[in-house]
Amino acid sequence: MYELARKHCGAQEKWSISVETLQKKTGASSHLRVFRSMLRDLVAHDHLPDYAVEMNGDTVTFRNREALDTVEAIEAEPERPYIDPEGFHDAKSVAPGYDVYALYDQWVSWWIDSGRPELKSPRAAFIGFCRNKHKTAPLR
């Protein structure tokens, strides 16, 4: 089953096939009813390496896990406000000694946690965040 998925799905996102055709391709000699039962077990246990298996009626779909992970990661990654290189330079001058890229990650997290309010100027908002971080830092 794995080898068929690898051959036909490969690096594509998914590959679908009918249960009957899949049975023929695997060379399984079991009755179609038994083969379906084995497929349902495969779907339930989800243990096929590299591919997730779904069964919808008489159709079996193999989904490439790597492609799914990439899609999920893209969908899970919230849109981050863009700060141009000059903005990072300005942030370094208002918060000397700080890692402005770490500050950017903190600022984005704060912005997301705040409900993603509309930013008229993401650059100005970020620089203000850096300025406040530097002002409120404990004296060394």
PyMOL commands that place a pseudoatom at each C-alpha (Angstrom):
pseudoatom trace, name=CA, resn=MET, resi=1, chain=A, elem=C, hetatm=0, pos=[0.000, 0.000, 0.000]
pseudoatom trace, name=CA, resn=TYR, resi=2, chain=A, elem=C, hetatm=0, pos=[2.819, 2.377, 0.950]
pseudoatom trace, name=CA, resn=GLU, resi=3, chain=A, elem=C, hetatm=0, pos=[4.681, 1.699, -2.277]
pseudoatom trace, name=CA, resn=LEU, resi=4, chain=A, elem=C, hetatm=0, pos=[1.552, 2.414, -4.327]
pseudoatom trace, name=CA, resn=ALA, resi=5, chain=A, elem=C, hetatm=0, pos=[0.999, 5.667, -2.462]
pseudoatom trace, name=CA, resn=ARG, resi=6, chain=A, elem=C, hetatm=0, pos=[4.608, 6.633, -2.994]
pseudoatom trace, name=CA, resn=LYS, resi=7, chain=A, elem=C, hetatm=0, pos=[4.497, 5.754, -6.683]
pseudoatom trace, name=CA, resn=HIS, resi=8, chain=A, elem=C, hetatm=0, pos=[1.198, 7.459, -7.516]
pseudoatom trace, name=CA, resn=CYS, resi=9, chain=A, elem=C, hetatm=0, pos=[1.071, 10.301, -4.992]
pseudoatom trace, name=CA, resn=GLY, resi=10, chain=A, elem=C, hetatm=0, pos=[4.790, 11.013, -4.783]
pseudoatom trace, name=CA, resn=ALA, resi=11, chain=A, elem=C, hetatm=0, pos=[5.311, 14.649, -3.843]
pseudoatom trace, name=CA, resn=GLN, resi=12, chain=A, elem=C, hetatm=0, pos=[1.805, 15.683, -4.943]
pseudoatom trace, name=CA, resn=GLU, resi=13, chain=A, elem=C, hetatm=0, pos=[-0.605, 16.848, -2.290]
pseudoatom trace, name=CA, resn=LYS, resi=14, chain=A, elem=C, hetatm=0, pos=[-2.980, 13.884, -2.808]
pseudoatom trace, name=CA, resn=TRP, resi=15, chain=A, elem=C, hetatm=0, pos=[-3.920, 10.874, -4.946]
pseudoatom trace, name=CA, resn=SER, resi=16, chain=A, elem=C, hetatm=0, pos=[-7.365, 9.263, -5.085]
pseudoatom trace, name=CA, resn=ILE, resi=17, chain=A, elem=C, hetatm=0, pos=[-8.371, 5.814, -6.291]
pseudoatom trace, name=CA, resn=SER, resi=18, chain=A, elem=C, hetatm=0, pos=[-11.434, 3.578, -6.049]
pseudoatom trace, name=CA, resn=VAL, resi=19, chain=A, elem=C, hetatm=0, pos=[-11.391, 0.784, -3.465]
pseudoatom trace, name=CA, resn=GLU, resi=20, chain=A, elem=C, hetatm=0, pos=[-11.870, -1.827, -6.179]
pseudoatom trace, name=CA, resn=THR, resi=21, chain=A, elem=C, hetatm=0, pos=[-8.967, -0.553, -8.306]
pseudoatom trace, name=CA, resn=LEU, resi=22, chain=A, elem=C, hetatm=0, pos=[-6.751, -0.254, -5.223]
pseudoatom trace, name=CA, resn=GLN, resi=23, chain=A, elem=C, hetatm=0, pos=[-7.517, -3.866, -4.347]
pseudoatom trace, name=CA, resn=LYS, resi=24, chain=A, elem=C, hetatm=0, pos=[-6.440, -4.940, -7.829]
pseudoatom trace, name=CA, resn=LYS, resi=25, chain=A, elem=C, hetatm=0, pos=[-3.267, -2.822, -7.707]
pseudoatom trace, name=CA, resn=THR, resi=26, chain=A, elem=C, hetatm=0, pos=[-2.256, -4.269, -4.332]
pseudoatom trace, name=CA, resn=GLY, resi=27, chain=A, elem=C, hetatm=0, pos=[-2.841, -7.800, -5.552]
pseudoatom trace, name=CA, resn=ALA, resi=28, chain=A, elem=C, hetatm=0, pos=[-4.937, -8.560, -2.487]
pseudoatom trace, name=CA, resn=SER, resi=29, chain=A, elem=C, hetatm=0, pos=[-6.797, -11.842, -2.832]
pseudoatom trace, name=CA, resn=SER, resi=30, chain=A, elem=C, hetatm=0, pos=[-9.242, -11.135, -0.013]
pseudoatom trace, name=CA, resn=HIS, resi=31, chain=A, elem=C, hetatm=0, pos=[-12.913, -10.502, -0.673]
pseudoatom trace, name=CA, resn=LEU, resi=32, chain=A, elem=C, hetatm=0, pos=[-13.733, -6.824, -1.389]
pseudoatom trace, name=CA, resn=ARG, resi=33, chain=A, elem=C, hetatm=0, pos=[-15.685, -6.599, 1.889]
pseudoatom trace, name=CA, resn=VAL, resi=34, chain=A, elem=C, hetatm=0, pos=[-12.615, -7.773, 3.863]
pseudoatom trace, name=CA, resn=PHE, resi=35, chain=A, elem=C, hetatm=0, pos=[-10.325, -5.420, 1.899]
pseudoatom trace, name=CA, resn=ARG, resi=36, chain=A, elem=C, hetatm=0, pos=[-12.611, -2.478, 2.769]
pseudoatom trace, name=CA, resn=SER, resi=37, chain=A, elem=C, hetatm=0, pos=[-12.437, -3.469, 6.432]
pseudoatom trace, name=CA, resn=MET, resi=38, chain=A, elem=C, hetatm=0, pos=[-8.629, -3.515, 6.285]
pseudoatom trace, name=CA, resn=LEU, resi=39, chain=A, elem=C, hetatm=0, pos=[-8.676, -0.066, 4.662]
pseudoatom trace, name=CA, resn=ARG, resi=40, chain=A, elem=C, hetatm=0, pos=[-10.932, 1.269, 7.432]
pseudoatom trace, name=CA, resn=ASP, resi=41, chain=A, elem=C, hetatm=0, pos=[-8.420, -0.060, 9.986]
pseudoatom trace, name=CA, resn=LEU, resi=42, chain=A, elem=C, hetatm=0, pos=[-5.593, 1.641, 8.098]
pseudoatom trace, name=CA, resn=VAL, resi=43, chain=A, elem=C, hetatm=0, pos=[-7.526, 4.925, 8.107]
pseudoatom trace, name=CA, resn=ALA, resi=44, chain=A, elem=C, hetatm=0, pos=[-8.385, 4.588, 11.828]
pseudoatom trace, name=CA, resn=HIS, resi=45, chain=A, elem=C, hetatm=0, pos=[-4.824, 3.827, 12.946]
pseudoatom trace, name=CA, resn=ASP, resi=46, chain=A, elem=C, hetatm=0, pos=[-3.167, 6.326, 10.566]
pseudoatom trace, name=CA, resn=HIS, resi=47, chain=A, elem=C, hetatm=0, pos=[0.174, 4.529, 10.665]
pseudoatom trace, name=CA, resn=LEU, resi=48, chain=A, elem=C, hetatm=0, pos=[1.211, 4.620, 7.014]
pseudoatom trace, name=CA, resn=PRO, resi=49, chain=A, elem=C, hetatm=0, pos=[4.531, 6.509, 6.821]
pseudoatom trace, name=CA, resn=ASP, resi=50, chain=A, elem=C, hetatm=0, pos=[4.568, 9.738, 4.793]
pseudoatom trace, name=CA, resn=TYR, resi=51, chain=A, elem=C, hetatm=0, pos=[0.884, 9.489, 3.774]
pseudoatom trace, name=CA, resn=ALA, resi=52, chain=A, elem=C, hetatm=0, pos=[-2.436, 10.046, 5.525]
pseudoatom trace, name=CA, resn=VAL, resi=53, chain=A, elem=C, hetatm=0, pos=[-5.221, 7.809, 4.221]
pseudoatom trace, name=CA, resn=GLU, resi=54, chain=A, elem=C, hetatm=0, pos=[-8.878, 8.864, 3.970]
pseudoatom trace, name=CA, resn=MET, resi=55, chain=A, elem=C, hetatm=0, pos=[-11.825, 6.821, 2.824]
pseudoatom trace, name=CA, resn=ASN, resi=56, chain=A, elem=C, hetatm=0, pos=[-14.934, 8.499, 1.504]
pseudoatom trace, name=CA, resn=GLY, resi=57, chain=A, elem=C, hetatm=0, pos=[-17.477, 6.006, 0.265]
pseudoatom trace, name=CA, resn=ASP, resi=58, chain=A, elem=C, hetatm=0, pos=[-15.818, 3.995, -2.479]
pseudoatom trace, name=CA, resn=THR, resi=59, chain=A, elem=C, hetatm=0, pos=[-12.861, 6.362, -2.877]
pseudoatom trace, name=CA, resn=VAL, resi=60, chain=A, elem=C, hetatm=0, pos=[-9.550, 6.140, -1.043]
pseudoatom trace, name=CA, resn=THR, resi=61, chain=A, elem=C, hetatm=0, pos=[-7.399, 9.268, -0.906]
pseudoatom trace, name=CA, resn=PHE, resi=62, chain=A, elem=C, hetatm=0, pos=[-3.721, 9.297, 0.036]
pseudoatom trace, name=CA, resn=ARG, resi=63, chain=A, elem=C, hetatm=0, pos=[-2.479, 12.686, 1.229]
pseudoatom trace, name=CA, resn=ASN, resi=64, chain=A, elem=C, hetatm=0, pos=[1.195, 13.512, 1.374]
pseudoatom trace, name=CA, resn=ARG, resi=65, chain=A, elem=C, hetatm=0, pos=[1.950, 14.353, 5.025]
pseudoatom trace, name=CA, resn=GLU, resi=66, chain=A, elem=C, hetatm=0, pos=[4.820, 16.649, 4.089]
pseudoatom trace, name=CA, resn=ALA, resi=67, chain=A, elem=C, hetatm=0, pos=[2.581, 18.649, 1.746]
pseudoatom trace, name=CA, resn=LEU, resi=68, chain=A, elem=C, hetatm=0, pos=[-0.108, 18.756, 4.465]
pseudoatom trace, name=CA, resn=ASP, resi=69, chain=A, elem=C, hetatm=0, pos=[2.402, 19.993, 7.048]
pseudoatom trace, name=CA, resn=THR, resi=70, chain=A, elem=C, hetatm=0, pos=[3.530, 22.736, 4.678]
pseudoatom trace, name=CA, resn=VAL, resi=71, chain=A, elem=C, hetatm=0, pos=[-0.044, 23.836, 3.971]
pseudoatom trace, name=CA, resn=GLU, resi=72, chain=A, elem=C, hetatm=0, pos=[-0.948, 23.742, 7.674]
pseudoatom trace, name=CA, resn=ALA, resi=73, chain=A, elem=C, hetatm=0, pos=[2.163, 25.711, 8.576]
pseudoatom trace, name=CA, resn=ILE, resi=74, chain=A, elem=C, hetatm=0, pos=[1.348, 28.361, 5.993]
pseudoatom trace, name=CA, resn=GLU, resi=75, chain=A, elem=C, hetatm=0, pos=[-2.263, 28.546, 7.185]
pseudoatom trace, name=CA, resn=ALA, resi=76, chain=A, elem=C, hetatm=0, pos=[-1.204, 28.605, 10.853]
pseudoatom trace, name=CA, resn=GLU, resi=77, chain=A, elem=C, hetatm=0, pos=[1.352, 31.379, 10.363]
pseudoatom trace, name=CA, resn=PRO, resi=78, chain=A, elem=C, hetatm=0, pos=[-0.405, 34.662, 10.986]
pseudoatom trace, name=CA, resn=GLU, resi=79, chain=A, elem=C, hetatm=0, pos=[0.395, 37.546, 8.691]
pseudoatom trace, name=CA, resn=ARG, resi=80, chain=A, elem=C, hetatm=0, pos=[3.088, 39.624, 10.315]
pseudoatom trace, name=CA, resn=PRO, resi=81, chain=A, elem=C, hetatm=0, pos=[3.370, 43.385, 9.802]
pseudoatom trace, name=CA, resn=TYR, resi=82, chain=A, elem=C, hetatm=0, pos=[6.217, 44.262, 7.465]
pseudoatom trace, name=CA, resn=ILE, resi=83, chain=A, elem=C, hetatm=0, pos=[9.079, 46.366, 8.766]
pseudoatom trace, name=CA, resn=ASP, resi=84, chain=A, elem=C, hetatm=0, pos=[11.584, 47.514, 6.178]
pseudoatom trace, name=CA, resn=PRO, resi=85, chain=A, elem=C, hetatm=0, pos=[15.351, 47.313, 6.847]
pseudoatom trace, name=CA, resn=GLU, resi=86, chain=A, elem=C, hetatm=0, pos=[15.455, 51.051, 7.576]
pseudoatom trace, name=CA, resn=GLY, resi=87, chain=A, elem=C, hetatm=0, pos=[12.838, 50.498, 10.288]
pseudoatom trace, name=CA, resn=PHE, resi=88, chain=A, elem=C, hetatm=0, pos=[15.044, 47.882, 11.969]
pseudoatom trace, name=CA, resn=HIS, resi=89, chain=A, elem=C, hetatm=0, pos=[17.953, 50.330, 11.772]
pseudoatom trace, name=CA, resn=ASP, resi=90, chain=A, elem=C, hetatm=0, pos=[15.853, 53.027, 13.453]
pseudoatom trace, name=CA, resn=ALA, resi=91, chain=A, elem=C, hetatm=0, pos=[14.773, 50.516, 16.100]
pseudoatom trace, name=CA, resn=LYS, resi=92, chain=A, elem=C, hetatm=0, pos=[18.434, 49.801, 16.892]
pseudoatom trace, name=CA, resn=SER, resi=93, chain=A, elem=C, hetatm=0, pos=[19.036, 53.493, 17.538]
pseudoatom trace, name=CA, resn=VAL, resi=94, chain=A, elem=C, hetatm=0, pos=[16.107, 53.845, 19.982]
pseudoatom trace, name=CA, resn=ALA, resi=95, chain=A, elem=C, hetatm=0, pos=[16.927, 50.565, 21.755]
pseudoatom trace, name=CA, resn=PRO, resi=96, chain=A, elem=C, hetatm=0, pos=[20.719, 50.242, 21.723]
pseudoatom trace, name=CA, resn=GLY, resi=97, chain=A, elem=C, hetatm=0, pos=[22.060, 46.937, 22.957]
pseudoatom trace, name=CA, resn=TYR, resi=98, chain=A, elem=C, hetatm=0, pos=[18.841, 45.059, 22.187]
pseudoatom trace, name=CA, resn=ASP, resi=99, chain=A, elem=C, hetatm=0, pos=[18.325, 42.359, 19.596]
pseudoatom trace, name=CA, resn=VAL, resi=100, chain=A, elem=C, hetatm=0, pos=[15.750, 44.180, 17.469]
pseudoatom trace, name=CA, resn=TYR, resi=101, chain=A, elem=C, hetatm=0, pos=[14.705, 40.959, 15.731]
pseudoatom trace, name=CA, resn=ALA, resi=102, chain=A, elem=C, hetatm=0, pos=[13.814, 39.426, 19.115]
pseudoatom trace, name=CA, resn=LEU, resi=103, chain=A, elem=C, hetatm=0, pos=[11.976, 42.671, 19.944]
pseudoatom trace, name=CA, resn=TYR, resi=104, chain=A, elem=C, hetatm=0, pos=[10.143, 42.355, 16.626]
pseudoatom trace, name=CA, resn=ASP, resi=105, chain=A, elem=C, hetatm=0, pos=[8.963, 38.845, 17.574]
pseudoatom trace, name=CA, resn=GLN, resi=106, chain=A, elem=C, hetatm=0, pos=[7.799, 40.159, 20.976]
pseudoatom trace, name=CA, resn=TRP, resi=107, chain=A, elem=C, hetatm=0, pos=[6.014, 43.067, 19.328]
pseudoatom trace, name=CA, resn=VAL, resi=108, chain=A, elem=C, hetatm=0, pos=[4.264, 40.787, 16.804]
pseudoatom trace, name=CA, resn=SER, resi=109, chain=A, elem=C, hetatm=0, pos=[3.143, 38.471, 19.631]
pseudoatom trace, name=CA, resn=TRP, resi=110, chain=A, elem=C, hetatm=0, pos=[1.823, 41.456, 21.581]
pseudoatom trace, name=CA, resn=TRP, resi=111, chain=A, elem=C, hetatm=0, pos=[0.069, 42.765, 18.455]
pseudoatom trace, name=CA, resn=ILE, resi=112, chain=A, elem=C, hetatm=0, pos=[-1.582, 39.380, 17.779]
pseudoatom trace, name=CA, resn=ASP, resi=113, chain=A, elem=C, hetatm=0, pos=[-2.602, 39.014, 21.452]
pseudoatom trace, name=CA, resn=SER, resi=114, chain=A, elem=C, hetatm=0, pos=[-4.123, 42.514, 21.265]
pseudoatom trace, name=CA, resn=GLY, resi=115, chain=A, elem=C, hetatm=0, pos=[-6.487, 41.361, 18.527]
pseudoatom trace, name=CA, resn=ARG, resi=116, chain=A, elem=C, hetatm=0, pos=[-4.430, 42.630, 15.586]
pseudoatom trace, name=CA, resn=PRO, resi=117, chain=A, elem=C, hetatm=0, pos=[-5.530, 46.238, 15.672]
pseudoatom trace, name=CA, resn=GLU, resi=118, chain=A, elem=C, hetatm=0, pos=[-5.123, 48.107, 12.409]
pseudoatom trace, name=CA, resn=LEU, resi=119, chain=A, elem=C, hetatm=0, pos=[-1.702, 49.685, 12.128]
pseudoatom trace, name=CA, resn=LYS, resi=120, chain=A, elem=C, hetatm=0, pos=[-1.529, 52.915, 10.163]
pseudoatom trace, name=CA, resn=SER, resi=121, chain=A, elem=C, hetatm=0, pos=[2.265, 52.705, 10.312]
pseudoatom trace, name=CA, resn=PRO, resi=122, chain=A, elem=C, hetatm=0, pos=[3.673, 49.356, 11.438]
pseudoatom trace, name=CA, resn=ARG, resi=123, chain=A, elem=C, hetatm=0, pos=[7.162, 50.847, 11.365]
pseudoatom trace, name=CA, resn=ALA, resi=124, chain=A, elem=C, hetatm=0, pos=[6.260, 53.676, 13.745]
pseudoatom trace, name=CA, resn=ALA, resi=125, chain=A, elem=C, hetatm=0, pos=[4.396, 51.300, 16.058]
pseudoatom trace, name=CA, resn=PHE, resi=126, chain=A, elem=C, hetatm=0, pos=[7.371, 48.933, 16.197]
pseudoatom trace, name=CA, resn=ILE, resi=127, chain=A, elem=C, hetatm=0, pos=[9.852, 51.735, 16.851]
pseudoatom trace, name=CA, resn=GLY, resi=128, chain=A, elem=C, hetatm=0, pos=[7.596, 53.037, 19.636]
pseudoatom trace, name=CA, resn=PHE, resi=129, chain=A, elem=C, hetatm=0, pos=[7.495, 49.534, 21.149]
pseudoatom trace, name=CA, resn=CYS, resi=130, chain=A, elem=C, hetatm=0, pos=[11.313, 49.379, 21.054]
pseudoatom trace, name=CA, resn=ARG, resi=131, chain=A, elem=C, hetatm=0, pos=[11.591, 52.848, 22.598]
pseudoatom trace, name=CA, resn=ASN, resi=132, chain=A, elem=C, hetatm=0, pos=[9.270, 51.838, 25.456]
pseudoatom trace, name=CA, resn=LYS, resi=133, chain=A, elem=C, hetatm=0, pos=[11.174, 48.585, 26.025]
pseudoatom trace, name=CA, resn=HIS, resi=134, chain=A, elem=C, hetatm=0, pos=[14.412, 50.537, 26.332]
pseudoatom trace, name=CA, resn=LYS, resi=135, chain=A, elem=C, hetatm=0, pos=[12.886, 53.135, 28.698]
pseudoatom trace, name=CA, resn=THR, resi=136, chain=A, elem=C, hetatm=0, pos=[11.355, 50.524, 31.006]
pseudoatom trace, name=CA, resn=ALA, resi=137, chain=A, elem=C, hetatm=0, pos=[14.419, 48.278, 31.135]
pseudoatom trace, name=CA, resn=PRO, resi=138, chain=A, elem=C, hetatm=0, pos=[15.944, 47.971, 34.627]
pseudoatom trace, name=CA, resn=LEU, resi=139, chain=A, elem=C, hetatm=0, pos=[19.200, 49.809, 35.141]
pseudoatom trace, name=CA, resn=ARG, resi=140, chain=A, elem=C, hetatm=0, pos=[22.269, 47.630, 34.944]
for i in range(1, 140): cmd.bond("trace and resi %d" % i, "trace and resi %d" % (i + 1))
show_as sticks, trace
zoom trace
